[in-house]
Amino acid sequence: MAYDEDLADRIRELLGAERGVEEKRMFGGLAFLINGNMSVAVSGQGGLLVRVPPDDTDELLQRAHVHPMVMAGRETRGWLRVETAGVKTRRQLHGWVTRGVGHARSLPPK
């Protein structure tokens, strides 16, 4: 499945004023990096992948439409999968993108 181009455009609109943004095709989707660190990605499997502080993972998994990100059969702490239904509105998407960008900015540049 190809990633959702409309969702990618909506993220671009939100990130328009951000410094250090780079787009990179990864994992069958499109990742948005901040100073070389992944922040969010439009998943090739649908929905959004969001990078969060690992200690926030369990709390955020309690939200509707949010699941652990699984790679190679293992859950990846610090990464969440948000279903398309969880990013339908601008407000929903903005919240997740802001969270992912904030965490990426807290990391050392690559």
C-alpha positions in Angstrom: 0.0 0.0 0.0 1.3 3.4 -0.9 1.3 6.1 1.8 -1.6 8.6 2.0 -0.5 11.7 -0.1 -3.3 13.8 1.4 -2.1 13.1 4.9 1.5 14.0 3.8 0.2 17.3 2.4 -1.6 18.1 5.6 1.6 17.5 7.6 3.6 19.7 5.2 1.0 22.5 5.8 1.5 22.1 9.6 5.3 22.0 9.4 5.6 25.0 6.9 7.2 27.3 9.5 9.4 24.7 11.2 13.2 24.9 10.7 15.3 21.9 9.9 12.5 19.8 8.3 13.5 17.1 5.8 11.3 14.5 4.1 12.6 11.0 3.5 10.9 7.9 2.1 11.3 5.2 4.7 9.6 1.9 5.6 7.1 2.2 2.7 6.0 5.6 3.9 7.2 9.2 4.2 9.1 10.3 7.3 9.4 13.9 8.4 12.7 14.5 10.1 13.6 17.5 12.3 17.4 18.1 12.4 17.9 14.5 11.2 15.6 12.9 13.8 12.4 11.3 12.8 9.3 13.0 14.3 6.3 11.6 12.4 5.8 9.5 9.4 2.9 8.8 7.0 2.7 5.0 7.2 2.6 2.8 4.1 0.2 0.7 6.1 -2.1 3.6 6.8 -2.3 6.2 9.5 0.5 8.1 11.2 3.6 7.0 13.1 4.6 9.3 15.9 7.8 9.5 17.9 7.2 10.2 21.6 9.3 10.1 24.7 9.5 6.4 25.6 8.2 7.1 29.2 5.0 8.5 27.7 4.2 5.4 25.6 2.0 3.6 28.1 -0.1 6.6 28.9 -0.6 7.6 25.2 -1.6 4.0 24.3 -4.8 4.6 26.4 -6.1 7.0 23.7 -8.5 6.0 21.0 -7.0 4.9 17.7 -3.5 4.5 19.1 -1.5 1.3 19.0 2.1 0.3 19.6 4.3 0.5 16.6 5.6 -3.0 15.8 8.8 -3.6 13.8 10.2 -7.1 13.2 7.6 -8.5 15.4 8.5 -6.4 18.4 6.8 -3.3 19.9 9.0 -0.2 19.7 8.7 2.0 22.8 8.7 5.6 21.9 6.9 5.0 18.7 3.1 4.9 18.2 0.8 4.1 15.4 -2.2 6.3 15.1 -5.0 5.0 12.9 -6.4 7.3 10.1 -9.5 7.8 12.3 -7.3 9.4 14.9 -5.9 12.1 12.6 -9.0 13.0 10.6 -9.4 16.5 11.9 -6.8 19.3 11.8 -6.9 19.5 15.6 -6.2 15.8 16.0 -3.3 15.8 13.5 -1.8 19.0 14.9 -1.7 17.5 18.4 0.3 14.4 17.2 2.6 16.4 14.8 3.3 18.9 17.6 4.1 16.0 20.0 6.4 14.3 17.5 8.2 17.5 16.5 8.7 18.4 20.1 10.3 15.1 21.0 12.5 15.2 17.8 13.7 18.7 18.8 14.7 17.5 22.2 17.2 15.0 20.7 20.7 16.0 19.6 20.9 16.9 15.9 22.2 14.2 13.6 
